[in-house]
Amino acid sequence: MLDTILSFLRRSTVAAWEVEDVITDGWEFYFIRHALDQNRVKHVEHISVKVFHLSDDGETMGFASCEIPPTASEEDAEALINSLAYRASLVKNKPFTLHKPDLAAGSSCPSINLENAAGAFLRTMRDVPETLEEDINSYEIFVSSRKRRFLNSEGIDIEEVYPDSMVEVVVNARRSGREIELYRNFKSGTCDDVSLRRDLLRAMQTGRDRLVAEPTPALGKADVLFSTADSREIYSYFVDRLNTAFVYRKMSDWQLGQSICPSFGGDRLSISAVRELPNSSANRIYDTEGAMIHDVLLLENGVARHYIGNRMFSSYLGLEDTFVPTNFAVSGGTWSEAELRHGPLLEVVEFSDFQVDAVTGDIFGEIRLAYWNDGEKTVPVTGGSISGSMLTLVGNMFLSTETVQYNNWVVPSATLLKGVTVTGIA
C-alpha cells in the first residue's frame, strides 16, 4: 500500500506531501495479581498522509491529513488522497516550504529483542516487595518495537527503529478495614528496573499514607515542594513558551537573548532539548516532519537561547535550524533535597489532576496526598488545592542539585515554589 500511495502522490497536482509509515511489533501481558490472565503478540501498521495545496496566486497554502489503512483498495486510497487535496484547498495559511534532506543524517535500524525486554519487565514486577497491607492488584505490560519510515516531496526518505514500552499497574493499600486503590502508568524504552521499582514502592507508600491522612489545612500563601513526575508539567511550561507556534501567535513574549523573568530570588533555570536519554521511549533521530534532532540549549540561567517548533511556524519567524524535540533535560539547582525540605512547607506527591497553562501561566491541582511540614513535625494530609501563576512564581523557584529521570524528562528531584496559594479543607 505504501508504494501505491507514493505513486498517487507523485503524479497528483498537490503542491507538496508527507507520508509516515509506522510498523509496530509488540508483546502484551495481562496479569491479575501475579497470575497471567492473557497475553498476545501484535503486528500493526499505520500509514499517515499529509498533502499541501498552494493557491494559484501563491499567496496561501493549506494542508490536510488522514490515515490510510494498509488494507485499503487502490480506489479507496486514491479517493482519500483526492479528498485531502480538496480539504487542503479550503485552508488559507501563509506559504512555507517543507524540510529538505539533511546530508549529515542517517538511518538507525537497531535490532530490538522483544523477548529480552518483556522478560526484564516480568522479573521486575515479580521482585517488587509486597506486604499484607500493600500489594499489586493487577498489571499490564506492553513491549513494542516501532519501525518508522518518513518521506516527503522534497526528497526526505528516512527510516528508524526504536523501542516503546509501557506498564500499567493497580496498587492496593489497606488498613483498619479501609482500602484504597491507586493506578500508575510507567513509560520507557525497554525495562528500567531501578526506576520502575522505585516508583512502585513510592505508590505503595502513597496508598498507605492516604489511609491515615488528615484534612489539608488552609495555609493561604505557602511554600510547595514537588518531588514526583508531576513536576514535568512545571518544566513543560517553559518549553512550550519557547515554541515557535507560541511566539508567532503572540502567546509567548519571550525573546532570544533576554531573561524570562525581571528578577530572580531563587535558582535560574537551564533546560536543554536532547536527542537521547538512557532508556527513553522518545529517543528519535528525526522529528515528526523529518528534521534531524540534535542537542540544543533552550534556556540558560533564565535567558532564552533557542526556539523550537514545527516547520510552518518556524519558517514564519524566518528560522531554519528548528525541530520538534522529544527529550528534555533540566539542570539541577543549588540546593540539596534535604535543604529544600526544611519547613514549613507542603510537599504534594499526589494530585487528582495537575495542570500548568502555558499561555496564562496559571497552575492548579487538587490534592490527593501531601505532607505538611510545620517546621517541627510532618503529617500526611489530603484534600484542598494549590493555585498560582508561573509568571510570578518563576522568580522564586528553588531546585535540588539531585536530578531524576521520568522517561523522556530529566528534572530536579525536588522543585520548591514559594508563595503558592494553598486552599485547605480544615
LUMVOLO-786249 format. One record per residue (C-alpha): chain; x, y, z. Coordinates in steps of 0.02 Angstrom, whole numbers. Example, Ala and Ser with C-alpha at 12.3 -4.5 7.8 and 13.67 -1.06 7.14 Angstrom:
2
<pt zator="A" c1="615" c2="-225" c3="390"/>
<pt zator="A" c1="684" c2="-53" c3="357"/>
This chain:
426
<pt zator="A" c1="0" c2="0" c3="0"/>
<pt zator="A" c1="141" c2="122" c3="37"/>
<pt zator="A" c1="208" c2="110" c3="-140"/>
<pt zator="A" c1="31" c2="136" c3="-208"/>
<pt zator="A" c1="8" c2="293" c3="-102"/>
<pt zator="A" c1="176" c2="363" c3="-155"/>
<pt zator="A" c1="133" c2="330" c3="-337"/>
<pt zator="A" c1="-31" c2="426" c3="-322"/>
<pt zator="A" c1="54" c2="572" c3="-234"/>
<pt zator="A" c1="196" c2="588" c3="-358"/>
<pt zator="A" c1="78" c2="604" c3="-505"/>
<pt zator="A" c1="-50" c2="711" c3="-415"/>
<pt zator="A" c1="-65" c2="901" c3="-427"/>
<pt zator="A" c1="-37" c2="935" c3="-242"/>
<pt zator="A" c1="99" c2="1062" c3="-202"/>
<pt zator="A" c1="188" c2="950" c3="-77"/>
<pt zator="A" c1="161" c2="797" c3="32"/>
<pt zator="A" c1="223" c2="699" c3="182"/>
<pt zator="A" c1="200" c2="514" c3="220"/>
<pt zator="A" c1="236" c2="421" c3="381"/>
<pt zator="A" c1="230" c2="231" c3="392"/>
<pt zator="A" c1="247" c2="154" c3="566"/>
<pt zator="A" c1="252" c2="-35" c3="588"/>
<pt zator="A" c1="236" c2="-94" c3="768"/>
<pt zator="A" c1="282" c2="-267" c3="831"/>
<pt zator="A" c1="233" c2="-296" c3="1011"/>
<pt zator="A" c1="209" c2="-418" c3="1153"/>
<pt zator="A" c1="71" c2="-389" c3="1282"/>
<pt zator="A" c1="40" c2="-471" c3="1451"/>
<pt zator="A" c1="-110" c2="-452" c3="1568"/>
<pt zator="A" c1="-94" c2="-508" c3="1749"/>
<pt zator="A" c1="-218" c2="-525" c3="1893"/>
<pt zator="A" c1="-109" c2="-516" c3="2047"/>
<pt zator="A" c1="41" c2="-611" c3="1977"/>
<pt zator="A" c1="-61" c2="-740" c3="1882"/>
<pt zator="A" c1="-56" c2="-721" c3="1693"/>
<pt zator="A" c1="-233" c2="-691" c3="1630"/>
<pt zator="A" c1="-191" c2="-675" c3="1445"/>
<pt zator="A" c1="-53" c2="-624" c3="1327"/>
<pt zator="A" c1="-40" c2="-586" c3="1142"/>
<pt zator="A" c1="77" c2="-537" c3="1003"/>
<pt zator="A" c1="33" c2="-393" c3="887"/>
<pt zator="A" c1="92" c2="-331" c3="718"/>
<pt zator="A" c1="7" c2="-172" c3="658"/>
<pt zator="A" c1="42" c2="-40" c3="526"/>
<pt zator="A" c1="-17" c2="141" c3="521"/>
<pt zator="A" c1="9" c2="249" c3="366"/>
<pt zator="A" c1="-21" c2="436" c3="384"/>
<pt zator="A" c1="-29" c2="555" c3="235"/>
<pt zator="A" c1="-25" c2="745" c3="233"/>
<pt zator="A" c1="-47" c2="845" c3="73"/>
<pt zator="A" c1="-20" c2="1030" c3="42"/>
<pt zator="A" c1="-114" c2="1145" c3="-79"/>
<pt zator="A" c1="-40" c2="1309" c3="-144"/>
<pt zator="A" c1="-162" c2="1438" c3="-211"/>
<pt zator="A" c1="-148" c2="1491" c3="-394"/>
<pt zator="A" c1="-78" c2="1661" c3="-346"/>
<pt zator="A" c1="46" c2="1581" c3="-225"/>
<pt zator="A" c1="-17" c2="1686" c3="-80"/>
<pt zator="A" c1="-92" c2="1549" c3="29"/>
<pt zator="A" c1="-58" c2="1368" c3="73"/>
<pt zator="A" c1="-167" c2="1240" c3="160"/>
<pt zator="A" c1="-141" c2="1062" c3="216"/>
<pt zator="A" c1="-245" c2="914" c3="271"/>
<pt zator="A" c1="-200" c2="743" c3="337"/>
<pt zator="A" c1="-276" c2="573" c3="373"/>
<pt zator="A" c1="-231" c2="392" c3="400"/>
<pt zator="A" c1="-248" c2="270" c3="255"/>
<pt zator="A" c1="-273" c2="88" c3="308"/>
<pt zator="A" c1="-139" c2="-28" c3="236"/>
<pt zator="A" c1="-282" c2="-143" c3="184"/>
<pt zator="A" c1="-371" c2="-8" c3="83"/>
<pt zator="A" c1="-402" c2="-39" c3="-101"/>
<pt zator="A" c1="-312" c2="67" c3="-231"/>
<pt zator="A" c1="-477" c2="154" c3="-271"/>
<pt zator="A" c1="-508" c2="196" c3="-88"/>
<pt zator="A" c1="-330" c2="260" c3="-65"/>
<pt zator="A" c1="-342" c2="372" c3="-216"/>
<pt zator="A" c1="-512" c2="436" c3="-160"/>
<pt zator="A" c1="-441" c2="480" c3="12"/>
<pt zator="A" c1="-294" c2="573" c3="-64"/>
<pt zator="A" c1="-410" c2="671" c3="-180"/>
<pt zator="A" c1="-518" c2="713" c3="-29"/>
<pt zator="A" c1="-365" c2="775" c3="64"/>
<pt zator="A" c1="-317" c2="885" c3="-84"/>
<pt zator="A" c1="-489" c2="965" c3="-84"/>
<pt zator="A" c1="-489" c2="992" c3="104"/>
<pt zator="A" c1="-316" c2="1069" c3="95"/>
<pt zator="A" c1="-377" c2="1193" c3="-37"/>
<pt zator="A" c1="-501" c2="1264" c3="89"/>
<pt zator="A" c1="-365" c2="1314" c3="213"/>
<pt zator="A" c1="-280" c2="1484" c3="190"/>
<pt zator="A" c1="-115" c2="1490" c3="284"/>
<pt zator="A" c1="40" c2="1585" c3="235"/>
<pt zator="A" c1="151" c2="1480" c3="119"/>
<pt zator="A" c1="302" c2="1386" c3="187"/>
<pt zator="A" c1="420" c2="1252" c3="124"/>
<pt zator="A" c1="449" c2="1077" c3="193"/>
<pt zator="A" c1="610" c2="1011" c3="266"/>
<pt zator="A" c1="743" c2="953" c3="143"/>
<pt zator="A" c1="859" c2="803" c3="165"/>
<pt zator="A" c1="998" c2="827" c3="292"/>
<pt zator="A" c1="1162" c2="764" c3="219"/>
<pt zator="A" c1="1230" c2="733" c3="393"/>
<pt zator="A" c1="1083" c2="624" c3="441"/>
<pt zator="A" c1="1074" c2="437" c3="434"/>
<pt zator="A" c1="952" c2="298" c3="468"/>
<pt zator="A" c1="952" c2="193" c3="626"/>
<pt zator="A" c1="881" c2="18" c3="623"/>
<pt zator="A" c1="945" c2="-72" c3="780"/>
<pt zator="A" c1="882" c2="-244" c3="824"/>
<pt zator="A" c1="762" c2="-243" c3="972"/>
<pt zator="A" c1="739" c2="-408" c3="1062"/>
<pt zator="A" c1="559" c2="-409" c3="1124"/>
<pt zator="A" c1="583" c2="-572" c3="1220"/>
<pt zator="A" c1="726" c2="-499" c3="1323"/>
<pt zator="A" c1="633" c2="-336" c3="1352"/>
<pt zator="A" c1="474" c2="-425" c3="1407"/>
<pt zator="A" c1="573" c2="-542" c3="1519"/>
<pt zator="A" c1="653" c2="-395" c3="1610"/>
<pt zator="A" c1="481" c2="-320" c3="1647"/>
<pt zator="A" c1="414" c2="-487" c3="1709"/>
<pt zator="A" c1="561" c2="-513" c3="1827"/>
<pt zator="A" c1="549" c2="-336" c3="1897"/>
<pt zator="A" c1="363" c2="-350" c3="1931"/>
<pt zator="A" c1="385" c2="-517" c3="2020"/>
<pt zator="A" c1="527" c2="-448" c3="2127"/>
<pt zator="A" c1="435" c2="-294" c3="2195"/>
<pt zator="A" c1="416" c2="-324" c3="2383"/>
<pt zator="A" c1="236" c2="-333" c3="2444"/>
<pt zator="A" c1="156" c2="-345" c3="2616"/>
<pt zator="A" c1="-14" c2="-388" c3="2687"/>
<pt zator="A" c1="-52" c2="-202" c3="2689"/>
<pt zator="A" c1="14" c2="-151" c3="2517"/>
<pt zator="A" c1="18" c2="-257" c3="2361"/>
<pt zator="A" c1="-5" c2="-260" c3="2172"/>
<pt zator="A" c1="-185" c2="-290" c3="2119"/>
<pt zator="A" c1="-154" c2="-310" c3="1932"/>
<pt zator="A" c1="-37" c2="-252" c3="1795"/>
<pt zator="A" c1="-18" c2="-248" c3="1608"/>
<pt zator="A" c1="146" c2="-247" c3="1512"/>
<pt zator="A" c1="162" c2="-181" c3="1334"/>
<pt zator="A" c1="330" c2="-200" c3="1246"/>
<pt zator="A" c1="347" c2="-135" c3="1069"/>
<pt zator="A" c1="473" c2="-111" c3="930"/>
<pt zator="A" c1="422" c2="27" c3="810"/>
<pt zator="A" c1="493" c2="42" c3="635"/>
<pt zator="A" c1="459" c2="215" c3="564"/>
<pt zator="A" c1="485" c2="273" c3="386"/>
<pt zator="A" c1="457" c2="454" c3="337"/>
<pt zator="A" c1="456" c2="528" c3="161"/>
<pt zator="A" c1="413" c2="696" c3="88"/>
<pt zator="A" c1="406" c2="780" c3="-82"/>
<pt zator="A" c1="571" c2="869" c3="-51"/>
<pt zator="A" c1="667" c2="705" c3="-57"/>
<pt zator="A" c1="675" c2="652" c3="125"/>
<pt zator="A" c1="667" c2="463" c3="144"/>
<pt zator="A" c1="724" c2="407" c3="315"/>
<pt zator="A" c1="697" c2="255" c3="425"/>
<pt zator="A" c1="723" c2="222" c3="609"/>
<pt zator="A" c1="681" c2="87" c3="736"/>
<pt zator="A" c1="653" c2="121" c3="921"/>
<pt zator="A" c1="581" c2="31" c3="1075"/>
<pt zator="A" c1="424" c2="94" c3="1161"/>
<pt zator="A" c1="359" c2="10" c3="1318"/>
<pt zator="A" c1="226" c2="41" c3="1449"/>
<pt zator="A" c1="172" c2="-39" c3="1613"/>
<pt zator="A" c1="1" c2="-4" c3="1689"/>
<pt zator="A" c1="-14" c2="-53" c3="1872"/>
<pt zator="A" c1="-153" c2="-50" c3="2002"/>
<pt zator="A" c1="-87" c2="-46" c3="2181"/>
<pt zator="A" c1="-192" c2="-80" c3="2336"/>
<pt zator="A" c1="-162" c2="-22" c3="2514"/>
<pt zator="A" c1="-269" c2="-68" c3="2664"/>
<pt zator="A" c1="-276" c2="-27" c3="2849"/>
<pt zator="A" c1="-403" c2="-47" c3="2989"/>
<pt zator="A" c1="-540" c2="-106" c3="2874"/>
<pt zator="A" c1="-511" c2="30" c3="2744"/>
<pt zator="A" c1="-436" c2="4" c3="2572"/>
<pt zator="A" c1="-377" c2="116" c3="2432"/>
<pt zator="A" c1="-332" c2="81" c3="2251"/>
<pt zator="A" c1="-205" c2="181" c3="2150"/>
<pt zator="A" c1="-172" c2="174" c3="1962"/>
<pt zator="A" c1="1" c2="204" c3="1889"/>
<pt zator="A" c1="64" c2="214" c3="1710"/>
<pt zator="A" c1="251" c2="198" c3="1676"/>
<pt zator="A" c1="329" c2="229" c3="1505"/>
<pt zator="A" c1="507" c2="189" c3="1448"/>
<pt zator="A" c1="605" c2="121" c3="1302"/>
<pt zator="A" c1="634" c2="-52" c3="1373"/>
<pt zator="A" c1="633" c2="-101" c3="1557"/>
<pt zator="A" c1="713" c2="23" c3="1677"/>
<pt zator="A" c1="704" c2="-93" c3="1827"/>
<pt zator="A" c1="777" c2="30" c3="1953"/>
<pt zator="A" c1="654" c2="170" c3="1910"/>
<pt zator="A" c1="505" c2="53" c3="1896"/>
<pt zator="A" c1="540" c2="-25" c3="2065"/>
<pt zator="A" c1="567" c2="147" c3="2143"/>
<pt zator="A" c1="403" c2="216" c3="2077"/>
<pt zator="A" c1="303" c2="62" c3="2127"/>
<pt zator="A" c1="368" c2="67" c3="2305"/>
<pt zator="A" c1="326" c2="251" c3="2312"/>
<pt zator="A" c1="149" c2="214" c3="2251"/>
<pt zator="A" c1="128" c2="89" c3="2393"/>
<pt zator="A" c1="190" c2="219" c3="2516"/>
<pt zator="A" c1="66" c2="344" c3="2445"/>
<pt zator="A" c1="-77" c2="222" c3="2468"/>
<pt zator="A" c1="-25" c2="184" c3="2647"/>
<pt zator="A" c1="-16" c2="368" c3="2695"/>
<pt zator="A" c1="-179" c2="412" c3="2607"/>
<pt zator="A" c1="-270" c2="300" c3="2730"/>
<pt zator="A" c1="-210" c2="400" c3="2880"/>
<pt zator="A" c1="-204" c2="574" c3="2803"/>
<pt zator="A" c1="-282" c2="722" c3="2892"/>
<pt zator="A" c1="-376" c2="864" c3="2805"/>
<pt zator="A" c1="-260" c2="990" c3="2721"/>
<pt zator="A" c1="-252" c2="1150" c3="2824"/>
<pt zator="A" c1="-296" c2="1317" c3="2746"/>
<pt zator="A" c1="-120" c2="1387" c3="2730"/>
<pt zator="A" c1="-150" c2="1539" c3="2620"/>
<pt zator="A" c1="19" c2="1575" c3="2540"/>
<pt zator="A" c1="144" c2="1438" c3="2570"/>
<pt zator="A" c1="299" c2="1353" c3="2502"/>
<pt zator="A" c1="254" c2="1200" c3="2398"/>
<pt zator="A" c1="376" c2="1062" c3="2354"/>
<pt zator="A" c1="356" c2="949" c3="2200"/>
<pt zator="A" c1="451" c2="784" c3="2207"/>
<pt zator="A" c1="359" c2="671" c3="2085"/>
<pt zator="A" c1="331" c2="658" c3="1898"/>
<pt zator="A" c1="204" c2="799" c3="1910"/>
<pt zator="A" c1="350" c2="921" c3="1911"/>
<pt zator="A" c1="365" c2="889" c3="1723"/>
<pt zator="A" c1="210" c2="997" c3="1700"/>
<pt zator="A" c1="303" c2="1144" c3="1776"/>
<pt zator="A" c1="450" c2="1124" c3="1658"/>
<pt zator="A" c1="339" c2="1093" c3="1507"/>
<pt zator="A" c1="277" c2="1271" c3="1533"/>
<pt zator="A" c1="450" c2="1339" c3="1492"/>
<pt zator="A" c1="472" c2="1227" c3="1341"/>
<pt zator="A" c1="302" c2="1275" c3="1272"/>
<pt zator="A" c1="339" c2="1460" c3="1284"/>
<pt zator="A" c1="495" c2="1434" c3="1177"/>
<pt zator="A" c1="393" c2="1351" c3="1042"/>
<pt zator="A" c1="383" c2="1448" c3="879"/>
<pt zator="A" c1="194" c2="1424" c3="871"/>
<pt zator="A" c1="175" c2="1514" c3="1038"/>
<pt zator="A" c1="296" c2="1652" c3="988"/>
<pt zator="A" c1="219" c2="1682" c3="817"/>
<pt zator="A" c1="42" c2="1685" c3="887"/>
<pt zator="A" c1="95" c2="1809" c3="1023"/>
<pt zator="A" c1="53" c2="1684" c3="1160"/>
<pt zator="A" c1="233" c2="1700" c3="1219"/>
<pt zator="A" c1="333" c2="1860" c3="1228"/>
<pt zator="A" c1="499" c2="1776" c3="1267"/>
<pt zator="A" c1="639" c2="1844" c3="1158"/>
<pt zator="A" c1="805" c2="1758" c3="1124"/>
<pt zator="A" c1="947" c2="1831" c3="1224"/>
<pt zator="A" c1="830" c2="1904" c3="1354"/>
<pt zator="A" c1="789" c2="1848" c3="1530"/>
<pt zator="A" c1="619" c2="1764" c3="1555"/>
<pt zator="A" c1="599" c2="1850" c3="1724"/>
<pt zator="A" c1="636" c2="2030" c3="1779"/>
<pt zator="A" c1="723" c2="1969" c3="1937"/>
<pt zator="A" c1="767" c2="1802" c3="2015"/>
<pt zator="A" c1="760" c2="1770" c3="2200"/>
<pt zator="A" c1="793" c2="1585" c3="2176"/>
<pt zator="A" c1="882" c2="1472" c3="2052"/>
<pt zator="A" c1="900" c2="1522" c3="1870"/>
<pt zator="A" c1="831" c2="1386" c3="1759"/>
<pt zator="A" c1="926" c2="1296" c3="1619"/>
<pt zator="A" c1="838" c2="1173" c3="1501"/>
<pt zator="A" c1="906" c2="1077" c3="1352"/>
<pt zator="A" c1="825" c2="977" c3="1214"/>
<pt zator="A" c1="924" c2="816" c3="1196"/>
<pt zator="A" c1="923" c2="685" c3="1061"/>
<pt zator="A" c1="946" c2="537" c3="1177"/>
<pt zator="A" c1="915" c2="493" c3="1359"/>
<pt zator="A" c1="951" c2="323" c3="1436"/>
<pt zator="A" c1="805" c2="207" c3="1401"/>
<pt zator="A" c1="685" c2="344" c3="1348"/>
<pt zator="A" c1="538" c2="292" c3="1239"/>
<pt zator="A" c1="563" c2="455" c3="1142"/>
<pt zator="A" c1="740" c2="429" c3="1076"/>
<pt zator="A" c1="724" c2="482" c3="894"/>
<pt zator="A" c1="842" c2="536" c3="757"/>
<pt zator="A" c1="708" c2="634" c3="665"/>
<pt zator="A" c1="557" c2="733" c3="720"/>
<pt zator="A" c1="379" c2="715" c3="655"/>
<pt zator="A" c1="421" c2="814" c3="497"/>
<pt zator="A" c1="587" c2="732" c3="455"/>
<pt zator="A" c1="702" c2="863" c3="531"/>
<pt zator="A" c1="856" c2="794" c3="616"/>
<pt zator="A" c1="852" c2="807" c3="806"/>
<pt zator="A" c1="1007" c2="866" c3="898"/>
<pt zator="A" c1="1057" c2="930" c3="1070"/>
<pt zator="A" c1="1021" c2="1114" c3="1095"/>
<pt zator="A" c1="1017" c2="1231" c3="1244"/>
<pt zator="A" c1="844" c2="1311" c3="1255"/>
<pt zator="A" c1="858" c2="1408" c3="1417"/>
<pt zator="A" c1="1021" c2="1457" c3="1501"/>
<pt zator="A" c1="1018" c2="1527" c3="1678"/>
<pt zator="A" c1="849" c2="1605" c3="1647"/>
<pt zator="A" c1="893" c2="1675" c3="1474"/>
<pt zator="A" c1="804" c2="1612" c3="1317"/>
<pt zator="A" c1="932" c2="1542" c3="1194"/>
<pt zator="A" c1="841" c2="1442" c3="1061"/>
<pt zator="A" c1="667" c2="1419" c3="990"/>
<pt zator="A" c1="596" c2="1251" c3="941"/>
<pt zator="A" c1="444" c2="1203" c3="839"/>
<pt zator="A" c1="370" c2="1137" c3="679"/>
<pt zator="A" c1="416" c2="1193" c3="505"/>
<pt zator="A" c1="267" c2="1306" c3="473"/>
<pt zator="A" c1="283" c2="1424" c3="620"/>
<pt zator="A" c1="472" c2="1418" c3="620"/>
<pt zator="A" c1="476" c2="1474" c3="438"/>
<pt zator="A" c1="355" c2="1616" c3="478"/>
<pt zator="A" c1="484" c2="1679" c3="602"/>
<pt zator="A" c1="624" c2="1658" c3="474"/>
<pt zator="A" c1="706" c2="1514" c3="568"/>
<pt zator="A" c1="786" c2="1365" c3="482"/>
<pt zator="A" c1="876" c2="1271" c3="621"/>
<pt zator="A" c1="723" c2="1212" c3="718"/>
<pt zator="A" c1="641" c2="1046" c3="752"/>
<pt zator="A" c1="516" c2="965" c3="871"/>
<pt zator="A" c1="614" c2="888" c3="1016"/>
<pt zator="A" c1="563" c2="729" c3="1106"/>
<pt zator="A" c1="681" c2="726" c3="1258"/>
<pt zator="A" c1="719" c2="863" c3="1383"/>
<pt zator="A" c1="846" c2="887" c3="1523"/>
<pt zator="A" c1="830" c2="1017" c3="1661"/>
<pt zator="A" c1="989" c2="1061" c3="1754"/>
<pt zator="A" c1="993" c2="1041" c3="1942"/>
<pt zator="A" c1="996" c2="1192" c3="2056"/>
<pt zator="A" c1="1099" c2="1245" c3="2206"/>
<pt zator="A" c1="1007" c2="1159" c3="2349"/>
<pt zator="A" c1="1006" c2="980" c3="2409"/>
<pt zator="A" c1="840" c2="890" c3="2433"/>
<pt zator="A" c1="869" c2="891" c3="2620"/>
<pt zator="A" c1="892" c2="1080" c3="2620"/>
<pt zator="A" c1="735" c2="1109" c3="2518"/>
<pt zator="A" c1="632" c2="1002" c3="2636"/>
<pt zator="A" c1="661" c2="1115" c3="2787"/>
<pt zator="A" c1="489" c2="1176" c3="2839"/>
<pt zator="A" c1="369" c2="1249" c3="2847"/>
<pt zator="A" c1="313" c2="1184" c3="2677"/>
<pt zator="A" c1="186" c2="1073" c3="2591"/>
<pt zator="A" c1="257" c2="930" c3="2487"/>
<pt zator="A" c1="123" c2="870" c3="2365"/>
<pt zator="A" c1="152" c2="695" c3="2299"/>
<pt zator="A" c1="-19" c2="650" c3="2226"/>
<pt zator="A" c1="-141" c2="759" c3="2129"/>
<pt zator="A" c1="-309" c2="712" c3="2056"/>
<pt zator="A" c1="-251" c2="823" c3="1913"/>
<pt zator="A" c1="-110" c2="949" c3="1899"/>
<pt zator="A" c1="-103" c2="1074" c3="1758"/>
<pt zator="A" c1="4" c2="1221" c3="1705"/>
<pt zator="A" c1="-72" c2="1334" c3="1572"/>
<pt zator="A" c1="69" c2="1381" c3="1453"/>
<pt zator="A" c1="-21" c2="1538" c3="1394"/>
<pt zator="A" c1="-77" c2="1616" c3="1558"/>
<pt zator="A" c1="50" c2="1532" c3="1671"/>
<pt zator="A" c1="-89" c2="1479" c3="1791"/>
<pt zator="A" c1="-59" c2="1322" c3="1893"/>
<pt zator="A" c1="-191" c2="1218" c3="1979"/>
<pt zator="A" c1="-203" c2="1049" c3="2061"/>
<pt zator="A" c1="-320" c2="958" c3="2180"/>
<pt zator="A" c1="-225" c2="873" c3="2320"/>
<pt zator="A" c1="-246" c2="687" c3="2348"/>
<pt zator="A" c1="-93" c2="669" c3="2459"/>
<pt zator="A" c1="33" c2="792" c3="2527"/>
<pt zator="A" c1="148" c2="805" c3="2678"/>
<pt zator="A" c1="130" c2="960" c3="2785"/>
<pt zator="A" c1="291" c2="1004" c3="2874"/>
<pt zator="A" c1="256" c2="1142" c3="3001"/>
<pt zator="A" c1="439" c2="1156" c3="3046"/>
<pt zator="A" c1="429" c2="1033" c3="3189"/>
<pt zator="A" c1="334" c2="881" c3="3126"/>
<pt zator="A" c1="273" c2="810" c3="2961"/>
<pt zator="A" c1="99" c2="736" c3="2937"/>
<pt zator="A" c1="9" c2="668" c3="2782"/>
<pt zator="A" c1="-139" c2="773" c3="2726"/>
<pt zator="A" c1="-270" c2="761" c3="2589"/>
<pt zator="A" c1="-400" c2="873" c3="2507"/>
<pt zator="A" c1="-395" c2="1055" c3="2456"/>
<pt zator="A" c1="-296" c2="1125" c3="2311"/>
<pt zator="A" c1="-150" c2="1232" c3="2258"/>
<pt zator="A" c1="-151" c2="1376" c3="2134"/>
<pt zator="A" c1="-41" c2="1518" c3="2074"/>
<pt zator="A" c1="45" c2="1586" c3="1919"/>
<pt zator="A" c1="212" c2="1538" c3="1846"/>
<pt zator="A" c1="228" c2="1716" c3="1783"/>
<pt zator="A" c1="272" c2="1767" c3="1961"/>
<pt zator="A" c1="323" c2="1600" c3="2039"/>
<pt zator="A" c1="468" c2="1580" c3="1916"/>
<pt zator="A" c1="562" c2="1714" c3="2012"/>
<pt zator="A" c1="557" c2="1609" c3="2170"/>
<pt zator="A" c1="596" c2="1433" c3="2109"/>
<pt zator="A" c1="722" c2="1330" c3="2207"/>
<pt zator="A" c1="791" c2="1172" c3="2128"/>
<pt zator="A" c1="881" c2="1023" c3="2202"/>
<pt zator="A" c1="1055" c2="980" c3="2145"/>
<pt zator="A" c1="997" c2="800" c3="2125"/>
<pt zator="A" c1="902" c2="754" c3="1966"/>
<pt zator="A" c1="788" c2="610" c3="1920"/>
<pt zator="A" c1="729" c2="540" c3="1753"/>
<pt zator="A" c1="547" c2="509" c3="1709"/>
<pt zator="A" c1="553" c2="427" c3="1537"/>
<pt zator="A" c1="593" c2="570" c3="1417"/>
<pt zator="A" c1="622" c2="703" c3="1551"/>
<pt zator="A" c1="767" c2="732" c3="1670"/>
<pt zator="A" c1="714" c2="856" c3="1805"/>
<pt zator="A" c1="771" c2="909" c3="1978"/>
<pt zator="A" c1="712" c2="778" c3="2103"/>
<pt zator="A" c1="638" c2="919" c3="2208"/>
<pt zator="A" c1="566" c2="1085" c3="2149"/>
<pt zator="A" c1="512" c2="1217" c3="2275"/>
<pt zator="A" c1="391" c2="1357" c3="2229"/>
<pt zator="A" c1="369" c2="1498" c3="2355"/>
<pt zator="A" c1="207" c2="1593" c3="2379"/>
<pt zator="A" c1="86" c2="1464" c3="2310"/>
<pt zator="A" c1="-95" c2="1480" c3="2366"/>
<pt zator="A" c1="-149" c2="1328" c3="2466"/>
<pt zator="A" c1="-337" c2="1310" c3="2491"/>
<pt zator="A" c1="-372" c2="1185" c3="2627"/>
<pt zator="A" c1="-525" c2="1100" c3="2698"/>
<pt zator="A" c1="-482" c2="1124" c3="2880"/>
